[in-house]
Structure formats: structure tokens, C-alpha cells
């Protein structure tokens, strides 16, 4: 690049083979975006040790990563045409006994269809179903109950493990694992 004559520092990085973008925080934590469906974004410290990650249940794949002046992590996903704003200071709550969110399913495992029911979600909610590799299967509105016929855009999906994620307009989220026979 014009005007750059040397580098101040370098780090040998053994990251993903599908690395798409990096962003470095002021405290030198390096976030790496990847098409890798098992972990779409990882954070490394200066020694190259993984110190944090984004679960594929939240973001299935990441192509771009950046931080804004307020410290939010932004990830883009070209597969779903979405941009995610993540507050790393809040963390992800799981198995909280005071959590009033609850997702149940009519039968699990299921053969041809399953009814997913959710309680405790406020306002407009959305259901997203991912396969075990983190690929988006479907996304639709959720009004407390959703009947999934085991297809993606009218094409039946193969037998396997799937994850249904329900999130409301307040950011409340719950997940259930589904097994299609």
C-alpha cells in the first residue's frame, strides 16, 4: 500500500482455512470471521490462543467482522443476507432457572413434521432452523407455535439433527434440538 514502509508488529496466525476477515479490539484481541460452520467467529489473544467464539446457533457463517466506536461486534453473513450486532459484554444466558422462555416440540425425534411451541416470548418473534453444520434451513415468523414439515423451500431435508432458534423483538432467545428420522 502506498505510504507504508514497515510493520510495527506481526503475529503468526494459524487460523481457519476459510478465514474471510479480521478485526482487532483496542486490547489487541483479534476476531476472525470464517465460513467454517462449526465456529463462524473466533477471538484470539496476542499469543494466538482462542479466548472467545460466536456459536453457530447465533450466526451460521461470517464473512465480515468489525467493531464500532461503542464496542459492538458486527458480523455479516452473505448466506442469509444479514448483519449481526453483538454486545460482547452481555454474554449468552443458558439454563437460567429464572428464564421464563420455553420451547417444546410435539414429538422428538420426528418423521414427517413437528410442531414447535414457545412460551415467554414478547412481541414479534422469528423462528430459524439450522442443520448440524450451521446452514440456514428456514426462517419465518413465530406466533407461539410453528409447524415444520421437514423441508427447506418445499424441498424435504435429509434425516439428521437440526436446531430451531426462536428470538423475539427484545432479543430473548431459546433453542431446541430436533432429530428428523
C-alpha positions, 0 to 999 in steps of 0.5 A: 500500500502506498505510504507504508514502509514497515510493520510495527508488529506481526503475529503468526496466525494459524487460523481457519482455512476459510478465514474471510476477515479480521478485526482487532479490539483496542486490547489487541484481541483479534476476531476472525470471521470464517465460513467454517460452520462449526465456529463462524467467529473466533477471538484470539489473544496476542499469543494466538490462543482462542479466548472467545467464539460466536456459536453457530446457533447465533450466526451460521457463517461470517464473512465480515467482522468489525467493531464500532466506536461503542464496542459492538461486534458486527458480523455479516453473513452473505448466506442469509443476507444479514448483519449481526450486532453483538454486545460482547459484554452481555454474554449468552444466558443458558439454563437460567432457572429464572428464564421464563422462555420455553420451547417444546416440540410435539414429538422428538425425534420426528418423521414427517413434521413437528410442531414447535411451541414457545412460551415467554416470548414478547412481541414479534418473534422469528423462528430459524432452523439450522442443520448440524453444520450451521446452514440456514434451513428456514426462517419465518415468523413465530406466533407461539407455535410453528409447524415444520414439515421437514423441508427447506423451500418445499424441498424435504431435508435429509434425516439428521439433527437440526436446531430451531432458534426462536428470538423475539423483538427484545432479543430473548432467545431459546433453542431446541434440538430436533432429530428428523428420522 
